[in-house]
């Protein structure tokens, strides 16, 4: 059996975060969830994730700020990113589908 992809979820809305985490876990992902950017940066420093799913409103500045805060360097492979736009009407199932196809070395966008 293949290893589960590890996903870090960052979302400003607790209900949406819990729903998305539940759906992704039911689709076979290993998820860690937070609504705090500083905590997410700390998790990126201390653990390896294949994908980061984040909502624009959960970020102080921009999607790249989280990765800058985590001080990811060339030695650590940066995870793929699925950014949920603030005005998005994407369902959690659609986001899960994006996570399934995200490649660890590329940025994925849910536009």
Secondary structure per residue as TSV (DSSP state, phi and psi in degrees):
chain	resnum	aa	ss	phi	psi
A	1	X	-	360.0	132.3
A	2	X	-	-68.9	151.0
A	3	X	-	-66.0	146.3
A	4	X	-	-72.4	142.3
A	5	X	-	-69.5	137.2
A	6	X	E	-95.0	127.4
A	7	X	E	-121.7	133.8
A	8	X	E	-101.6	123.6
A	9	X	E	-104.0	132.8
A	10	X	E	-131.8	113.3
A	11	X	-	-144.0	142.6
A	12	X	S	-78.2	-18.7
A	13	X	-	-105.9	116.6
A	14	X	H	-59.5	-42.8
A	15	X	H	-63.2	-44.6
A	16	X	H	-64.0	-39.3
A	17	X	H	-61.7	-46.5
A	18	X	H	-64.5	-42.5
A	19	X	H	-63.4	-47.5
A	20	X	H	-63.0	-41.5
A	21	X	H	-61.3	-44.0
A	22	X	H	-61.4	-46.5
A	23	X	H	-64.0	-44.9
A	24	X	H	-65.2	-39.7
A	25	X	H	-65.5	-37.2
A	26	X	H	-69.9	-17.7
A	27	X	T	-96.0	9.3
A	28	X	T	96.2	10.0
A	29	X	-	-89.0	151.9
A	30	X	E	-96.8	112.5
A	31	X	E	-115.2	148.2
A	32	X	E	-127.3	131.3
A	33	X	E	-124.4	144.8
A	34	X	E	-154.8	158.5
A	35	X	S	-114.4	10.5
A	36	X	-	-114.5	122.4
A	37	X	H	-62.9	-40.2
A	38	X	H	-63.9	-40.7
A	39	X	H	-64.8	-41.3
A	40	X	H	-60.8	-42.4
A	41	X	H	-61.8	-41.8
A	42	X	H	-63.7	-40.3
A	43	X	H	-65.0	-38.9
A	44	X	H	-64.0	-34.5
A	45	X	H	-69.0	-39.7
A	46	X	H	-94.7	-13.2
A	47	X	S	-136.0	162.0
A	48	X	-	-103.1	125.8
A	49	X	-	-118.8	145.4
A	50	X	S	-81.9	-35.1
A	51	X	E	-141.5	142.7
A	52	X	E	-117.2	121.5
A	53	X	E	-105.4	119.6
A	54	X	E	-138.7	150.8
A	55	X	E	-101.3	137.7
A	56	X	G	-53.2	-38.4
A	57	X	G	-69.3	-16.5
A	58	X	G	-81.0	-8.4
A	59	X	-	-101.3	143.5
A	60	X	S	-73.0	-40.7
A	61	X	S	-118.3	-70.0
A	62	X	-	-159.9	169.3
A	63	X	H	-56.6	-34.0
A	64	X	H	-71.1	-22.7
A	65	X	H	-60.7	-39.5
A	66	X	H	-59.7	-44.6
A	67	X	H	-71.7	-33.3
A	68	X	H	-65.8	-44.9
A	69	X	H	-60.5	-32.7
A	70	X	T	-79.0	-8.5
A	71	X	T	54.7	43.5
A	72	X	-	-68.4	132.6
A	73	X	-	-114.1	-177.3
A	74	X	T	-65.8	-21.6
A	75	X	T	-72.4	-35.9
A	76	X	S	-94.7	123.7
A	77	X	-	-65.3	123.0
A	78	X	-	-69.7	140.0
A	79	X	-	-74.2	158.8
A	80	X	E	-66.2	156.8
A	81	X	E	-124.4	134.6
A	82	X	E	-117.8	109.6
A	83	X	E	-100.0	124.6
A	84	X	E	-92.3	111.8
A	85	X	-	-61.4	149.1
A	86	X	T	-59.0	-34.7
A	87	X	T	-95.0	16.0
A	88	X	-	-72.0	145.6
A	89	X	-	-116.3	25.4
A	90	X	-	-66.8	139.5
A	91	X	-	-80.9	161.7
A	92	X	H	-60.9	-33.9
A	93	X	H	-65.4	-38.9
A	94	X	H	-64.8	-42.8
A	95	X	H	-62.8	-40.1
A	96	X	H	-62.2	-39.3
A	97	X	H	-64.4	-39.9
A	98	X	H	-62.2	-40.9
A	99	X	H	-63.5	-35.9
A	100	X	H	-62.1	-34.5
A	101	X	H	-100.0	-6.2
A	102	X	-	-65.9	137.0
A	103	X	-	-97.2	138.5
A	104	X	T	-57.6	-22.3
A	105	X	T	-106.1	10.3
A	106	X	S	-128.9	162.0
A	107	X	E	-89.6	134.5
A	108	X	E	-111.4	142.9
A	109	X	E	-128.7	137.9
A	110	X	E	-98.3	60.1
A	111	X	-	-94.4	360.0
